[in-house]
């Protein structure tokens, strides 16, 4: 875990050093390893298998990237693991290098056993900025004749079972107007004003999404949400803003709510805002970039991954959470999936992020019992 934390795999940087380290460790155990680089060549997914070359088996999945860390806000170097009072501190300690380290720790036991079903290790890039690596990985898995049957995604859940979470669709909408003197606003196209109207329409949609919520939704809140994360526009008080940008997201409870929001906003931009902008300047424009559209994890009446992990941990039930994971992507290609990992999401993305030794011990116990189960299958 110290080695993993020492790799500063912030999403804006390369993860190749960490992926090479993981690949070397697994290859030395006899695992069949594959590295898949992204188009830039600076990021990679790792997919490795221990056990027989046959359909089925279980994936242990974790993302390699972490959010930024401002050293001044930490009690110690965020990229050097420190142990204090039964806790291991460092950026990514719970989100989610603790789980990846636990998976590596039990890998020698898997390699030494006569597994009847394979164990797959799936470590991805850019989860924090749209699950980009996992989207590429599941496309690769979907093309294969031998596809895993289920997945455990080791996000921090305090080792509780999670079988449902909302999706996450992130967008950046850019407005191009025409600059001019603030004393004659009617002579330009104020991108800031049209961005404000766009945001107002987004906020109106919140009510529509609440009305669409299922009465028996297990989520809190039970409806799909919209959040405006950032608005940027203009250069000075007395200048008509020529450019504006809105960063926003929606977290769908139901799969159809994502397209409902994106299509409604597309129509509003093209049919209401753009005609008004181009009546003043034909060059005016509105463009929306899709940062990421990640499927939610839909709670299912039958879920073999949930059943297996419940047996391994002794859990009596499963819950849903507000944060997103890569689990829904595995589910989208026909695999059963459950989220269960060490540490608390309350520690993720914060200064002095940590995972407790007790939580890591519980995770190791689950993974060791999984190995025994697969060897006896």
Residue, then its C-alpha position, 0 to 999 in steps of 0.5 A: x500500500x505504501x508503494x501504491x500511495x507513493x505513485x501520485x496518480x492524480x487524474x491529471x497525471x499518468x498512471x503508467x508507473x503504478x500500472x507497471x508495478x501492479x503488472x510486475x507483481x501479478x506477472x511474477x505470480x503467473x497471472x496472465x496480464x494485459x495492459x490497455x493504454x488510452x489514446x494519449x498513451x499516458x494512461x492504462x487499464x490493467x486486466x489480469x487473471x489467475x486461474x483457469x482460462x474459462x468463462x465466469x469467475x469474479x473480478x476484483x476491481x479498483x481505480x488507480x487514480x486519485x483526486x488532487x492533494x494540497x500538501x499544506x492541508x495535510x499533517x504529513x506528505x499526502x503521497x507518503x503512507x504514514x501509520x498513526x493510531x491504527x490508521x494508514x494515511x495517504x492520498x488514495x488510502x481508502x479511495x481506493x488503494x487500500x482495496x487494491x493493496x489487499x487484492x495484491x496481498x491475497x494474489x499469491x494465495x490464489x496463485x498457489x491454489x488450484x482454482x476451479x474458477x478464475x479470479x480477475x484483477x481489473x485496475x482502471x484509470x480516470x474513474x474520478x473524471x468520468x469512469x473513462x478507463x472502466x468504460x474502455x475496459x468493459x467494451x473490451x470485455x464485452x467483445x470476448x468469448x470468455x467473460x467474467x460472471x461477477x465483480x466486486x468493486x472495492x470502493x470504501x463502504x466500511x465493508x458493507x454491501x452496496x447493490x445500488x447507486x445513481x448514475x452520473x452524467x457530467x457536462x460542460x456547456x460553453x457559450x460564445x457571444x460577441x463582446x462590446x461596451x457595457x453601456x450598450x448591451x443590446x449591441x452584443x451577445x452577452x454569453x453570461x446572460x445566456x448562461x444564466x438563462x441556461x442554468x435557470x432552466x436546469x434548476x426548473x428541471x429539478x421539479x420535473x425530476x422529483x415528479x418522475x421519481x418512483x414511489x418506492x425508490x430506495x435512494x435518498x433523495x428518491x429522485x434524480x438530481x441536478x447540480x451546477x458545479x461551476x459558472x465562469x464568464x466575462x472579463x470586467x464589469x463594463x464589458x459584454x461577456x463574449x464567453x461563458x461556461x457552465x459545468x453541471x451534472x445530473x445523477x439519474x435514479x432511473x436510466x431514462x432520466x439521463x436522456x430526459x435531462x440532456x435532450x431537454x437542455x439540447x432542445x432549449x439551447x437550440x430552439x430558444x437560446x440560439x435563435x435569440x443569440x443569432x438574431x444579433x450575431x450569426x456567429x454565436x454558439x452553444x456547445x455542450x461537451x459530454x465529460x462522462x455518462x456513467x451508468x448507475x448500479x440498479x438494485x436487482x432481485x437476483x444478484x449472484x455477486x451480492x449473494x456471494x459477498x454476503x456469504x463471505x462477510x456475513x452481511x444480512x442485507x445490502x444498501x444503496x448509496x449516493x456516490x457513484x462507482x464503476x459497478x454499473x458499467x460491469x452490470x451493463x454487460x451482463x455481469x452481476x456486481x456489488x460494491x464492498x471495500x474497506x474504509x469510509x467514503x467520508x474520508x475520501x477526497x479530504x485532507x488526511x485521508x485514511x483507512x483503518x487497519x481493522x477495515x483492511x483486516x476485514x477486507x483481507x478476510x473477505x478476499x481470503x475466504x473468496x479464494x477458499x471458495x473458488x478453490x473448492x468450487 
